[in-house]
Amino acid sequence: MGDYDLGMLGLVADQHWQNAGWLRRIAAILFGRHLSYVHLGFRFRVSFWRETPYLLTIREAR
């Protein structure tokens, strides 16, 4: 994935997380497929639940 794609994934995943209910959030955390990547000095952790990305954490990369 390119730089633009990783940034867009973070934005879309954050929007899905904000609009999800608590049950879907828990399912994404427990049963989702996780992806971690570094983008612009931040480490993103995204979970894919039923082919929908959910942004779990954003932390400063070391």
C-alpha positions in Angstrom: 0.0 0.0 0.0 1.1 3.5 -0.7 1.3 6.5 1.6 -2.0 7.9 0.4 -3.7 4.5 0.8 -2.5 4.1 4.4 -3.7 7.6 5.3 -7.1 6.9 3.8 -7.4 3.6 5.6 -6.8 5.4 8.9 -9.5 8.0 8.1 -12.1 5.4 6.9 -11.4 3.1 9.8 -11.8 5.9 12.3 -15.2 6.9 10.8 -16.4 3.3 11.0 -15.3 3.1 14.7 -17.1 6.3 15.6 -20.3 5.1 13.9 -20.3 1.6 15.3 -22.3 0.4 18.3 -20.6 -1.1 21.4 -21.3 -4.7 20.3 -19.7 -4.2 17.0 -16.7 -2.5 18.6 -16.2 -5.5 21.0 -16.5 -7.9 18.1 -13.9 -6.0 16.1 -11.5 -6.0 19.0 -11.9 -9.7 19.9 -12.6 -11.5 16.6 -11.3 -9.1 13.9 -8.2 -9.5 11.8 -5.6 -7.0 13.0 -3.2 -4.9 11.0 -0.5 -2.6 12.5 1.4 -0.1 10.4 3.5 3.1 10.8 2.4 6.2 8.9 3.7 9.8 9.4 5.4 9.0 12.7 2.3 7.3 14.2 1.6 3.6 14.7 -1.9 2.6 13.7 -3.7 -0.5 14.7 -6.7 -1.4 12.6 -9.1 -4.3 13.0 -11.1 -5.8 10.1 -14.4 -7.2 11.2 -16.6 -8.6 8.3 -14.4 -6.8 5.8 -14.9 -3.4 7.5 -11.9 -1.6 9.0 -12.2 -0.2 12.6 -9.4 2.0 14.0 -8.4 0.6 17.4 -5.4 2.7 18.4 -3.1 5.5 17.2 0.2 5.9 19.1 3.4 7.8 18.5 5.9 5.5 16.8 9.2 5.0 18.6 
